Structures are given as structure tokens and as C-alpha cells.
């Protein structure tokens, strides 16, 4: 309506594209200022501004698309400290958060795979989140709120190595179609994507990042319409599946990254991945759902829902040189019989 020649215009506080690839929320300039945000590009036909919200140590936010950054980001953070950030619900219709590690580099775990020097710990949610350290850039996780309780992210740094982080927190409504199913720490909705274990780096050699101990979580894939199966394959590179046994031994005998270095079934007792109902690409049943070792055979599963379970125990000392895994999945179209069923 208009009053004395002035118009009142309403617009949705939706997601918008800010500067430097950051997402913001479309607010009025006043709203953005009250939220202690930074107005970047214009939105709502020039009436609003795309407001980017950033918070750092000791702060909190109940606003969607908040970025939790290290002090002085993107400069290296070398202080020895404990940094906390609190996530509060936007409203009562929110049930879940998605946490994207746009950039997270902390000190590597020790030889046992334990995060002793630096660590990221998430508490207050409806499920237990494994302790994280090392390289997490490009990964994500989902976590349900525990009622109306807030969620706390704590990052402990030793100052002995350069660390920095930029973490995006998006809040997800209870009835949102993008909400991850219960029990899924990670959730993928693409036709094909690459899934990596925590702290799996990009180095092309046997040295570098280290598999983290005490992990137990599910990776879920949303089954797209017209697709009934999923194929899991080792990503490019011979070091992309080093989960158990001595990686250096497999390098020495030239079995690294081959079927000769893969281990299946009851021999996988400490660190492994689980894929329900797998079959080899030639149609032969695998007769087990556990995979470990230093190589991974390509398998297909028609078990629903699509899920990969990751397990590591508390002792990584004997698994010398293990880096974890990088697996690529591809959803497979339904055949006529599967489509009818």
C-alpha cells in the first residue's frame, strides 16, 4: 500500500549471491546493518542488498547462511586457543543444519590417527559427530538439532601449525525436501559424485594426510527418479583406497590400488566401509558387504536406500601410511523389470 506518496514494498528474505562466491540473504540495508552483516550485491530488483553474515570466535548466530571464520581469515591463524561458535535455531520450523567446510586446514592427527594437536568438535546436536582434524576442505556434514538446544562448534588449535577456516552453516526446515535422512552424516543428491573420508588429502603419493581413528558414520545418496542402482568405484589414483594393512608394503610389492591389495568380509575387522548387497560389475555376488585393504573392486548395489557406512577403530598404528579413501559413485538407470517393480 502507499501512504503520503511513499510505498511499502515487501520481498522475500531468500538466498542470494554475494561477493567472492559467498551466499547471502536478501535484506533491506537496515536489516543487514542490524544483523551485523555486510551488504554486497543488490537484490529484489535493487530494493534490497545481499547481506553476507560472518561470525568468528566467541560469537553466535541464528541467521541462515552464516559463515564461521577464523580470526583474520583468509590469513593463517597461528594462535594457541580454543575457539567456539554457537548455532541457534532460526525458528521452530528448523530441524537440521548443513555445515560446509569451504576451507578448513588443521594440524594432522598423530601416528595413531588421533586428533591431539588440533581438533574440531561439534556438540549439542541430536547425534554424536566424530572428532575432526587435518584437511576437511570441500566436505560437508548434516546434523539434526536436539529440540531447541543450540549446537556448538569448538576448534582447538595449538599454534604449532598454520590453520584457517571458513565454514558455512545453512539451516534446513523440518519439511524441506533437501533435509538429510536420519543417520546420514553426509548426504549427496547428485547423479554422480566423489566421496572422501575425513582428512583425505589430494597428495598423489603414499605420504601426506592420515586416516582418522574412531570414525563411525553413514554417507547417504538420494535416489533420483528413474535410477534404481548405484555403482561404487575407486577414484583415479593408486592411493585412493588405503584403509587397512600396511600401505608401504603394498607399494613395495606393486599391489597398491589393485584387486590383489583389496580385502573383503571377515578379514575386515578394524577399519572398513560397508556397502549393502554388493555385486561385481560382471554380475557375480560379492557375498559380503565389508571392504578394506589397499585396493577397492568396483561394485554395484541395488539395496535401498543408497548408503555407505564408514568405520575406523581406535588403533591406526599398524596401518602404516593409510590415508583413507576416495570413492566415486554413479547412479544407474532402472531396467524394465526394476522400473516396473
Residue frames relative to the residue before (quaternion, step in Angstrom):
aa qw qx qy qz dx dy dz
X 1.0000 0.0000 0.0000 0.0000 0.00 0.00 0.00
X 0.3162 -0.7361 0.5583 0.2155 3.57 -1.24 0.23
X 0.0726 -0.7882 0.6110 0.0080 3.51 -1.15 0.67
X 0.8330 -0.0818 -0.0049 0.5472 3.57 -0.65 1.21
X 0.7504 -0.4316 0.2173 0.4511 3.55 0.93 0.96
X 0.6557 0.4775 -0.3249 0.4864 3.59 1.24 -0.07
X 0.2792 -0.7778 0.5441 0.1450 3.59 -0.93 0.88
X 0.2680 -0.7221 0.6146 0.1705 3.53 -1.17 0.70
X 0.0662 -0.8180 0.5711 -0.0186 3.56 -0.53 1.19
X 0.1759 -0.7780 0.5963 0.0909 3.56 -0.87 0.96
X 0.0461 0.7840 -0.6189 0.0164 3.58 -1.10 0.66
X 0.5958 -0.6020 0.4099 0.3386 3.52 -1.20 0.59
X 0.3645 -0.6998 0.5690 0.2316 3.56 -1.07 0.81
X 0.1488 0.8320 -0.5128 0.1504 3.55 0.61 1.21
X 0.6597 -0.4878 0.3926 0.4155 3.52 -1.37 0.11
X 0.0086 -0.7940 0.6074 -0.0223 3.58 -1.01 0.83
X 0.5303 -0.6371 0.4618 0.3157 3.56 -1.26 0.33
X 0.2009 -0.7876 0.5742 0.0979 3.55 -0.62 1.13
X 0.6928 -0.4383 0.3449 0.4571 3.57 -1.17 -0.51
X 0.8296 0.2281 -0.1664 0.4818 3.56 -1.30 0.41
X 0.6541 -0.5623 0.2719 0.4268 3.57 1.08 0.95
X 0.4903 0.6462 -0.4500 0.3735 3.62 1.20 0.22
X 0.3489 -0.7181 0.5615 0.2173 3.55 -1.11 0.71
X 0.1180 -0.7865 0.6033 0.0594 3.52 -1.15 0.69
X 0.4446 -0.6389 0.5423 0.3162 3.53 -1.34 -0.29
X 0.4506 -0.7010 0.4851 0.2652 3.56 -0.92 0.90
X 0.0834 0.7877 -0.5974 0.1249 3.56 -0.45 1.29
X 0.5347 -0.5134 0.5169 0.4283 3.50 -1.35 -0.04
X 0.6587 -0.4998 0.3657 0.4273 3.56 -1.21 0.33
X 0.6455 0.5215 -0.3242 0.4542 3.58 1.01 -0.77
X 0.6415 0.5188 -0.3239 0.4629 3.59 0.94 -0.87
X 0.6553 0.5181 -0.3103 0.4538 3.57 0.94 -0.89
X 0.6488 0.5136 -0.3134 0.4659 3.55 1.01 -0.83
X 0.6681 0.4988 -0.3043 0.4606 3.60 0.95 -0.87
X 0.6746 0.4752 -0.2834 0.4886 3.58 1.17 -0.60
X 0.3873 -0.7287 0.4677 0.3166 3.58 1.32 -0.04
X 0.4049 0.7056 -0.4745 0.3362 3.54 1.02 0.92
X 0.4246 -0.6669 0.5457 0.2778 3.53 -1.34 -0.03
X 0.3106 -0.7524 0.5560 0.1683 3.58 -0.67 1.12
X 0.1285 -0.8050 0.5774 0.0461 3.56 -0.77 1.05
X 0.8243 0.0141 0.0280 0.5653 3.58 -0.25 -1.23
X 0.5342 -0.6077 0.4730 0.3488 3.58 -1.27 0.30
X 0.0725 -0.7768 0.6245 0.0373 3.57 -1.28 0.44
X 0.7724 0.3211 -0.2560 0.4845 3.58 -1.32 0.11
X 0.6762 -0.5199 0.2763 0.4427 3.56 0.84 1.11
X 0.7333 -0.4458 0.2225 0.4626 3.53 1.06 0.81
X 0.5355 0.6351 -0.4111 0.3754 3.59 1.25 -0.08
X 0.7869 0.2673 -0.1376 0.5388 3.57 1.03 -0.79
X 0.3581 -0.6886 0.5751 0.2587 3.52 -1.38 -0.05
X 0.4459 -0.6515 0.5360 0.2991 3.55 -1.14 0.64
X 0.1554 -0.8388 0.5213 0.0206 3.53 -0.26 1.36
X 0.1652 -0.7857 0.5928 0.0622 3.58 -0.61 1.17
X 0.1992 -0.7961 0.5676 0.0659 3.55 -0.74 1.16
X 0.0234 0.7852 -0.6175 0.0392 3.58 -0.74 1.06
X 0.0475 -0.7750 0.6302 0.0041 3.53 -1.06 0.86
X 0.1749 -0.7840 0.5872 0.0996 3.57 -1.21 0.46
X 0.8398 -0.2437 0.1321 0.4669 3.57 -1.29 -0.24
X 0.8261 0.2384 -0.1939 0.4725 3.55 -1.04 0.90
X 0.6442 0.5279 -0.3194 0.4520 3.60 1.24 -0.01
X 0.2305 -0.7540 0.5985 0.1420 3.55 -1.36 0.11
X 0.0585 -0.7932 0.6042 0.0483 3.55 -1.30 0.21
X 0.1738 -0.7492 0.6298 0.1086 3.53 -1.19 0.73
X 0.5183 0.6493 -0.3943 0.3929 3.56 1.30 0.29
X 0.5098 -0.6454 0.4762 0.3111 3.55 -1.05 0.78
X 0.8318 0.1740 -0.1574 0.5031 3.57 -1.25 0.60
X 0.2677 0.7407 -0.5562 0.2651 3.54 0.72 1.17
X 0.2507 -0.7567 0.5874 0.1395 3.57 -1.04 0.82
X 0.1854 -0.7586 0.6197 0.0780 3.54 -0.80 1.13
X 0.0054 -0.8333 0.5488 -0.0662 3.58 -0.40 1.27
X 0.5332 -0.5975 0.4916 0.3421 3.53 -1.24 0.50
X 0.6167 -0.5509 0.3931 0.4020 3.61 -1.09 0.57
X 0.8348 0.1763 -0.1554 0.4978 3.56 -0.86 1.01
X 0.3101 0.7686 -0.5129 0.2238 3.60 1.25 0.17
X 0.5728 -0.1275 -0.8089 -0.0354 1.68 -2.05 1.50
X 0.3954 0.7099 -0.4987 0.3016 3.62 1.18 0.26
X 0.6134 -0.5661 0.4056 0.3725 3.57 -1.16 0.62
X 0.2526 -0.7481 0.5984 0.1360 3.54 -1.08 0.80
X 0.0396 -0.8528 0.5189 -0.0444 3.58 -0.32 1.25
X 0.4282 0.7053 -0.4696 0.3141 3.61 1.20 0.27
X 0.3635 -0.6659 0.5978 0.2591 3.53 -1.29 0.45
X 0.3164 0.7619 -0.4909 0.2799 3.58 -0.21 1.24
X 0.3373 -0.6642 0.6110 0.2680 3.51 -1.43 -0.01
X 0.0984 -0.8139 0.5725 -0.0134 3.54 -0.53 1.25
X 0.0645 -0.8153 0.5754 0.0079 3.58 -0.75 1.03
X 0.0433 -0.7589 0.6493 0.0255 3.55 -1.24 0.64
X 0.2266 -0.8010 0.5482 0.0814 3.57 -0.88 1.02
X 0.2079 -0.7593 0.6087 0.0985 3.55 -0.92 1.03
X 0.0703 -0.7901 0.6089 0.0110 3.56 -0.74 1.10
X 0.5961 -0.5933 0.4057 0.3578 3.58 -1.09 0.68
X 0.4917 -0.6237 0.5185 0.3168 3.55 -1.15 0.71
X 0.7653 -0.1662 0.1615 0.6005 3.56 0.94 -0.97
X 0.7185 -0.4700 0.3063 0.4111 3.57 -1.32 0.08
X 0.6349 0.5428 -0.3330 0.4374 3.61 1.21 -0.33
X 0.5583 0.5893 -0.3862 0.4380 3.60 1.30 0.10
X 0.1059 -0.8218 0.5589 0.0343 3.59 -0.91 0.95
X 0.8202 0.1830 -0.0159 0.5419 3.59 1.09 -0.62
X 0.1827 -0.7439 0.6235 0.1566 3.54 -1.31 0.36
X 0.2134 -0.7069 0.6524 0.1706 3.52 -1.27 0.55
X 0.1426 -0.7852 0.6011 0.0417 3.56 -0.80 1.08
X 0.0981 -0.7992 0.5929 0.0087 3.56 -0.60 1.21
X 0.2580 -0.7580 0.5834 0.1361 3.55 -0.78 1.09
X 0.1657 -0.8099 0.5584 0.0690 3.55 0.12 1.31
X 0.7617 -0.0906 0.0533 0.6393 3.53 1.18 -0.67
X 0.2192 0.7499 -0.6031 0.1605 3.57 -0.78 1.03
X 0.1109 0.7762 -0.6071 0.1291 3.54 -0.51 1.24
X 0.0560 0.7829 -0.6131 0.0900 3.54 -0.55 1.25
X 0.6893 -0.4506 0.3453 0.4502 3.57 -1.29 0.07
X 0.5518 -0.6226 0.4523 0.3215 3.56 -1.16 0.69
X 0.5584 -0.5765 0.4585 0.3816 3.61 -1.20 0.41
X 0.5948 -0.5631 0.4228 0.3878 3.57 -1.27 0.26
X 0.7564 -0.3911 0.2668 0.4513 3.59 -1.31 -0.07
X 0.6586 0.4855 -0.3060 0.4868 3.58 1.23 -0.37
X 0.5315 -0.6454 0.3990 0.3766 3.59 1.27 -0.02
X 0.5209 0.6424 -0.3978 0.3971 3.58 1.29 0.29
X 0.4070 -0.7131 0.5201 0.2351 3.59 -0.97 0.90
X 0.0474 0.8389 -0.5359 0.0823 3.59 0.12 1.31
X 0.7034 0.4700 -0.2738 0.4576 3.60 0.98 -0.80
X 0.7711 0.0003 0.0335 0.6359 3.58 0.80 -1.08
X 0.0312 0.8044 -0.5929 0.0188 3.58 -1.16 0.48
X 0.1922 -0.7225 0.6488 0.1418 3.52 -1.28 0.59
X 0.0322 -0.8044 0.5914 -0.0462 3.57 -0.70 1.14
X 0.1231 -0.7856 0.6050 0.0415 3.58 -0.87 1.00
X 0.0111 0.8131 -0.5781 0.0669 3.57 -0.70 1.13
X 0.6840 0.5184 -0.3575 0.3683 3.54 -1.32 0.30
X 0.5981 0.5773 -0.3608 0.4229 3.59 1.23 -0.27
X 0.6826 -0.5108 0.3518 0.3864 3.54 -1.34 0.01
X 0.7682 0.2223 -0.1532 0.5804 3.62 1.24 -0.12
X 0.5513 -0.6074 0.4634 0.3352 3.55 -1.30 0.37
X 0.2028 -0.7747 0.5918 0.0917 3.57 -0.86 1.01
X 0.4767 -0.6778 0.4647 0.3121 3.64 -0.78 0.92
X 0.5349 -0.5933 0.4921 0.3460 3.57 -1.19 0.59
X 0.1727 -0.8018 0.5710 0.0358 3.55 -0.94 1.00
X 0.1348 0.7566 -0.6382 0.0466 3.56 -1.19 0.61
X 0.6596 0.5112 -0.3680 0.4100 3.57 -1.27 -0.01
X 0.7543 -0.3575 0.3040 0.4591 3.55 -1.06 -0.87
X 0.0264 0.8131 -0.5781 0.0635 3.58 -0.63 1.14
X 0.3551 0.7730 -0.4714 0.2329 3.60 1.28 0.01
X 0.8082 0.2765 -0.2220 0.4701 3.56 -0.96 0.95
X 0.6419 0.5074 -0.3331 0.4686 3.59 1.24 -0.10
X 0.2050 -0.7702 0.5931 0.1145 3.56 -1.30 0.17
X 0.0555 -0.7698 0.6273 0.1037 3.53 -1.36 0.05
X 0.2974 -0.7255 0.5956 0.1744 3.53 -1.33 0.49
X 0.0095 0.7958 -0.6043 0.0361 3.54 -1.08 0.76
X 0.3523 -0.7264 0.5516 0.2094 3.58 -0.88 0.97
X 0.4818 -0.6093 0.5392 0.3253 3.54 -1.21 0.59
X 0.3419 -0.6926 0.5959 0.2201 3.55 -1.22 0.59
X 0.7757 -0.2048 0.0884 0.5904 3.55 0.22 1.30
X 0.7506 -0.3322 0.2742 0.5011 3.56 -0.81 -1.02
X 0.3988 0.7292 -0.4729 0.2926 3.59 1.26 0.17
X 0.4661 -0.6690 0.5046 0.2838 3.56 -1.08 0.70
X 0.3524 -0.7005 0.5831 0.2124 3.54 -1.33 0.39
X 0.1667 -0.8062 0.5640 0.0647 3.58 -0.87 0.95
X 0.1783 -0.7397 0.6416 0.0975 3.53 -1.01 0.95
X 0.0466 -0.7954 0.6042 -0.0089 3.56 -0.74 1.10
X 0.0634 -0.7829 0.6188 0.0131 3.56 -0.83 1.03
X 0.1354 -0.7904 0.5967 0.0300 3.52 -0.67 1.21
X 0.0281 -0.8065 0.5901 -0.0245 3.57 -0.71 1.09
X 0.4117 -0.7445 0.4866 0.1986 3.53 -1.07 0.85
X 0.4270 -0.6924 0.4724 0.3393 3.56 1.16 -0.57
X 0.5617 0.6202 -0.3855 0.3889 3.59 1.26 -0.14
X 0.7788 0.1626 -0.1173 0.5943 3.58 1.24 -0.24
X 0.5499 -0.6210 0.4463 0.3357 3.55 -1.18 0.53
X 0.0171 0.7946 -0.6057 0.0393 3.56 -0.76 1.04
X 0.0441 0.7712 -0.6347 0.0213 3.54 -1.27 0.41
X 0.0008 0.8190 -0.5737 -0.0028 3.55 -1.11 0.52
X 0.0413 -0.7316 0.6799 0.0287 3.49 -1.35 0.58
X 0.0138 0.8340 -0.5421 0.1022 3.55 -0.21 1.34
X 0.2204 -0.7865 0.5674 0.1044 3.56 -0.73 1.09
X 0.1242 -0.7847 0.6054 0.0482 3.56 -0.93 0.96
X 0.0407 -0.7873 0.6150 -0.0185 3.57 -0.65 1.18
X 0.2870 -0.7600 0.5600 0.1626 3.59 -0.89 0.92
X 0.2080 -0.8032 0.5561 0.0485 3.56 -0.96 1.00
X 0.4519 -0.7139 0.4777 0.2407 3.56 -0.85 1.04
X 0.6350 -0.5651 0.3735 0.3715 3.57 -1.18 0.61
X 0.7645 0.3312 -0.1790 0.5232 3.60 1.06 -0.70
X 0.3852 0.7352 -0.4766 0.2896 3.57 1.23 0.29
X 0.4733 -0.6867 0.4648 0.2973 3.64 -0.86 0.86
X 0.6568 0.5088 -0.3113 0.4614 3.60 1.21 -0.37
X 0.4305 0.6963 -0.4716 0.3276 3.59 1.24 0.09
X 0.4308 -0.7071 0.5006 0.2527 3.58 -0.88 0.96
X 0.5344 -0.6179 0.4607 0.3470 3.62 -1.05 0.68
X 0.6430 -0.5263 0.3899 0.3968 3.55 -1.23 0.48
X 0.7993 0.3051 -0.2322 0.4627 3.56 -1.03 0.82
X 0.6098 0.5451 -0.3522 0.4550 3.59 1.27 0.06
X 0.2550 -0.7664 0.5707 0.1480 3.57 -0.49 1.15
X 0.7606 0.1336 -0.0909 0.6288 3.56 1.16 -0.68
X 0.0797 -0.7990 0.5960 -0.0050 3.56 -1.10 0.75
X 0.0850 -0.8043 0.5881 -0.0050 3.55 -0.70 1.18
X 0.1731 -0.8067 0.5616 0.0621 3.56 -0.96 0.91
X 0.5163 0.6522 -0.4118 0.3721 3.60 1.26 0.09
X 0.6205 -0.5357 0.4285 0.3800 3.54 -1.32 0.37
X 0.7832 -0.0240 0.0409 0.6200 3.57 1.10 -0.75
X 0.1363 0.7826 -0.5951 0.1212 3.58 -0.99 0.81
X 0.4185 -0.6788 0.5430 0.2630 3.53 -1.34 0.21
X 0.1715 -0.7781 0.6019 0.0543 3.55 -0.89 1.04
X 0.0552 -0.8060 0.5893 0.0078 3.59 -0.80 0.98
X 0.5079 -0.6263 0.4945 0.3245 3.54 -1.18 0.57
X 0.6688 -0.4870 0.3700 0.4227 3.55 -1.28 0.33
X 0.8474 0.1260 -0.1420 0.4959 3.55 -0.98 0.99
X 0.3925 0.6705 -0.5321 0.3365 3.59 1.08 0.56
X 0.2140 -0.8093 0.5400 0.0880 3.57 -0.55 1.20
X 0.5575 -0.6294 0.4437 0.3101 3.53 -1.32 0.00
X 0.3694 0.7378 -0.4929 0.2762 3.58 1.23 0.17
X 0.3838 -0.7535 0.4940 0.2022 3.59 -0.95 0.86
X 0.6586 0.4862 -0.3210 0.4762 3.60 1.18 0.27
X 0.6680 -0.5106 0.3610 0.4035 3.56 -1.29 0.05
X 0.6614 0.4612 -0.3113 0.5030 3.59 1.22 -0.29
X 0.4724 0.6680 -0.4895 0.3018 3.58 -1.20 0.35
X 0.8405 -0.0926 0.0829 0.5274 3.55 -0.78 -1.01
X 0.3264 -0.7612 0.5468 0.1221 3.53 -1.30 0.49
X 0.5081 -0.6365 0.4853 0.3182 3.57 -1.04 0.78
X 0.3563 -0.7487 0.5250 0.1919 3.58 -0.97 0.92
X 0.4356 -0.7046 0.5066 0.2390 3.55 -1.00 0.88
X 0.8342 0.2818 -0.1876 0.4353 3.53 -1.43 0.27
X 0.3881 0.6885 -0.5103 0.3390 3.56 0.81 1.06
X 0.1477 0.7605 -0.6238 0.1033 3.56 -1.04 0.79
X 0.3412 0.7444 -0.4963 0.2883 3.57 -0.13 1.26
X 0.4171 -0.7084 0.5201 0.2317 3.55 -1.31 0.35
X 0.1832 -0.7338 0.6453 0.1075 3.53 -1.17 0.77
X 0.0983 -0.8295 0.5497 0.0089 3.59 -0.51 1.18
X 0.1813 -0.7595 0.6184 0.0887 3.54 -1.21 0.68
X 0.3867 -0.7209 0.5259 0.2327 3.60 -0.77 1.01
X 0.3578 -0.7391 0.5319 0.2069 3.58 -0.71 1.08
X 0.2941 -0.7825 0.5272 0.1527 3.57 -0.57 1.16
X 0.6217 -0.5537 0.3893 0.3942 3.64 -1.11 0.57
X 0.7956 0.2700 -0.2235 0.4942 3.56 -0.91 0.97
X 0.6797 0.4250 -0.2800 0.5283 3.57 1.31 0.05
X 0.1362 -0.8384 0.5277 0.0107 3.56 -0.77 1.09
X 0.7809 0.2572 -0.1412 0.5514 3.60 1.20 -0.34
X 0.2057 -0.7618 0.6003 0.1307 3.53 -1.31 0.23
X 0.2129 -0.7641 0.5992 0.1086 3.56 -0.99 0.89
X 0.1416 -0.7691 0.6203 0.0607 3.54 -1.00 0.94
X 0.0414 0.8025 -0.5908 0.0725 3.58 -0.82 1.02
X 0.5476 -0.5879 0.4775 0.3557 3.55 -1.18 0.56
X 0.4690 -0.6840 0.4827 0.2815 3.57 -0.89 0.94
X 0.6921 -0.4780 0.3404 0.4203 3.55 -1.27 0.33
X 0.6773 0.4540 -0.3614 0.4522 3.56 -0.93 0.92
X 0.4777 -0.7096 0.4400 0.2734 3.59 -0.89 0.88
X 0.7041 0.4584 -0.2696 0.4706 3.62 1.19 -0.42
X 0.4762 0.7221 -0.4082 0.2920 3.61 1.22 0.22
X 0.7509 0.1785 -0.2133 0.5990 3.60 1.24 0.28
X 0.2481 0.7324 -0.5851 0.2443 3.56 0.02 1.35
X 0.0685 0.8629 -0.4844 0.1267 3.53 0.25 1.35
X 0.7941 -0.0235 0.0117 0.6072 3.62 1.00 -0.77
X 0.7339 0.3699 -0.3413 0.4562 3.53 -1.41 0.33
X 0.6425 -0.5599 0.3786 0.3611 3.54 -1.29 0.36
X 0.3702 -0.7503 0.5082 0.2042 3.57 -0.49 1.22
X 0.6365 0.5470 -0.3363 0.4273 3.58 0.98 -0.80
X 0.6156 0.5386 -0.3422 0.4625 3.59 1.10 -0.68
X 0.6639 0.4998 -0.2990 0.4691 3.58 0.97 -0.87
X 0.6064 0.5245 -0.3504 0.4842 3.57 1.14 -0.58
X 0.6829 0.5223 -0.2887 0.4214 3.56 0.92 -0.95
X 0.7621 0.3347 -0.2117 0.5122 3.59 0.99 -0.71
X 0.4968 -0.7155 0.3782 0.3134 3.58 1.34 0.37
X 0.4906 0.6469 -0.4535 0.3676 3.60 1.09 0.60
X 0.4111 0.7383 -0.4602 0.2721 3.60 1.26 -0.18
X 0.8406 0.1773 -0.1497 0.4895 3.56 -0.89 0.98
X 0.6370 0.5055 -0.3322 0.4778 3.61 1.25 0.16
X 0.6761 -0.4863 0.3605 0.4201 3.56 -1.30 0.22
X 0.5809 0.5919 -0.3724 0.4167 3.58 1.15 -0.51
X 0.7125 0.4213 -0.2496 0.5026 3.61 1.16 -0.53
X 0.5346 0.6200 -0.4159 0.3960 3.60 1.24 -0.04
X 0.1530 -0.7691 0.6172 0.0634 3.55 -1.15 0.72
X 0.1255 -0.8237 0.5527 0.0192 3.59 -0.93 0.91
X 0.8589 0.2922 -0.1472 0.3941 3.49 -1.43 0.21
X 0.8629 -0.1132 0.0970 0.4828 3.53 -1.07 -0.89
X 0.5808 0.5703 -0.3796 0.4396 3.60 1.22 -0.22
X 0.6395 0.4764 -0.3207 0.5111 3.59 1.28 -0.21
X 0.0996 0.8469 -0.5077 0.1230 3.57 0.06 1.30
X 0.7555 0.3840 -0.2077 0.4884 3.59 1.13 -0.48
X 0.7966 0.0024 0.0514 0.6022 3.58 0.66 -1.13
X 0.2415 0.7756 -0.5453 0.2067 3.59 -0.75 1.00
X 0.2993 -0.6814 0.6151 0.2604 3.52 -1.40 0.02
X 0.2578 -0.7601 0.5827 0.1275 3.55 -1.17 0.68
X 0.0117 -0.7646 0.6441 -0.0207 3.56 -0.92 1.01
X 0.3704 -0.7659 0.4734 0.2283 3.63 -0.44 1.13
X 0.8875 0.0543 -0.0395 0.4559 3.55 -1.14 0.79
X 0.2139 0.8256 -0.5066 0.1260 3.64 0.85 0.81
X 0.0792 -0.7465 0.6559 0.0786 3.54 -1.28 0.53
X 0.5194 -0.6089 0.4871 0.3494 3.55 -1.16 0.54
X 0.6431 -0.5560 0.3583 0.3858 3.59 -1.19 0.45
X 0.6341 0.5038 -0.3458 0.4739 3.61 1.23 -0.23
X 0.6220 -0.5834 0.3202 0.4127 3.59 1.31 0.12
X 0.5210 0.6382 -0.4130 0.3883 3.61 1.26 -0.07
X 0.4695 -0.6677 0.4985 0.2918 3.56 -0.97 0.85
X 0.4347 -0.6924 0.5109 0.2656 3.58 -1.03 0.78
X 0.2460 -0.8112 0.4882 0.2075 3.61 1.15 -0.69
X 0.7405 0.1925 -0.2203 0.6050 3.57 1.18 0.59
X 0.3165 -0.7562 0.5357 0.2023 3.56 -1.20 0.38
X 0.6185 0.5490 -0.3421 0.4461 3.61 1.30 0.08
X 0.0475 -0.7884 0.6130 -0.0179 3.54 -1.03 0.94
X 0.1345 0.7706 -0.6146 0.1019 3.57 -0.96 0.90
X 0.4781 0.6806 -0.4737 0.2895 3.60 -1.18 -0.46
X 0.5906 -0.5721 0.4458 0.3537 3.54 -1.26 -0.58
X 0.7296 0.2594 -0.2352 0.5875 3.55 1.17 0.67
X 0.1924 -0.7962 0.5675 0.0833 3.56 -1.14 0.61
X 0.3060 -0.7536 0.5487 0.1933 3.62 -0.75 0.99
X 0.5024 -0.6422 0.4781 0.3265 3.60 -0.98 0.75
X 0.0090 0.8072 -0.5879 0.0522 3.58 -0.82 1.03
X 0.2710 -0.7272 0.6103 0.1590 3.53 -1.36 0.40
X 0.0613 -0.7851 0.6151 0.0378 3.56 -1.09 0.70
X 0.1874 -0.7632 0.6094 0.1051 3.54 -1.10 0.84
X 0.4074 0.7097 -0.4706 0.3299 3.57 1.29 0.27
X 0.1930 -0.7790 0.5905 0.0850 3.58 -0.98 0.90
X 0.5422 -0.2336 -0.8056 0.0499 1.56 -1.91 1.63
X 0.5972 -0.5415 0.4353 0.4008 3.57 -1.29 0.22
X 0.1937 0.7869 -0.5604 0.1711 3.58 -0.57 1.13
X 0.1367 -0.7379 0.6566 0.0759 3.52 -1.24 0.68
X 0.1647 -0.7939 0.5794 0.0834 3.59 -0.75 1.03
X 0.2010 -0.7878 0.5784 0.0662 3.56 -0.94 1.00
X 0.0254 0.8020 -0.5940 0.0572 3.60 -0.81 1.03
X 0.0842 0.7407 -0.6661 0.0231 3.56 -1.05 0.86
X 0.3996 -0.7219 0.5090 0.2453 3.58 -1.05 0.71
X 0.6994 -0.4987 0.3316 0.3901 3.56 -1.31 -0.15
X 0.7304 0.3981 -0.2180 0.5104 3.59 1.24 -0.15
X 0.0144 -0.8178 0.5737 -0.0428 3.57 -0.46 1.24
X 0.3699 0.7780 -0.4587 0.2179 3.58 1.29 -0.01
X 0.7381 0.4246 -0.2452 0.4635 3.61 0.84 -0.90
X 0.6252 0.5123 -0.3387 0.4816 3.58 1.25 -0.29
X 0.0443 -0.8717 0.4880 0.0079 3.53 0.71 1.14
X 0.8413 0.1880 -0.1598 0.4810 3.54 -0.84 1.02
X 0.4421 0.7043 -0.4647 0.3043 3.61 1.22 0.00
X 0.1937 -0.8037 0.5578 0.0736 3.56 -0.91 1.00
X 0.5892 -0.5336 0.4017 0.4546 3.61 1.19 -0.33
X 0.5173 -0.6594 0.4565 0.2986 3.57 -1.06 -0.64
X 0.0973 -0.7115 0.6873 0.1091 3.47 -1.46 0.31
X 0.0232 0.8076 -0.5834 0.0824 3.57 -0.45 1.28
X 0.2385 -0.7589 0.5920 0.1290 3.54 -1.05 0.82
X 0.1530 -0.7851 0.5936 0.0885 3.55 -0.86 0.96
X 0.0705 -0.7589 0.6454 0.0510 3.55 -1.28 0.53
X 0.3462 -0.7323 0.5448 0.2169 3.58 -0.76 0.99
X 0.2804 -0.7794 0.5488 0.1130 3.55 -1.04 0.90
X 0.5153 -0.6628 0.4544 0.2977 3.55 -0.96 0.94
X 0.5390 -0.6072 0.4758 0.3382 3.55 -1.19 0.60
X 0.3679 -0.6632 0.5987 0.2577 3.52 -1.17 0.66
X 0.7307 -0.4319 0.2795 0.4488 3.60 -1.24 0.17
X 0.6970 0.4757 -0.2825 0.4561 3.58 0.87 -0.94
X 0.6589 0.4975 -0.3074 0.4730 3.55 1.02 -0.83
X 0.6429 0.5337 -0.3280 0.4407 3.55 1.00 -0.79
X 0.6650 0.4870 -0.2969 0.4822 3.59 1.04 -0.80
X 0.6771 0.5003 -0.3034 0.4464 3.57 1.07 -0.73
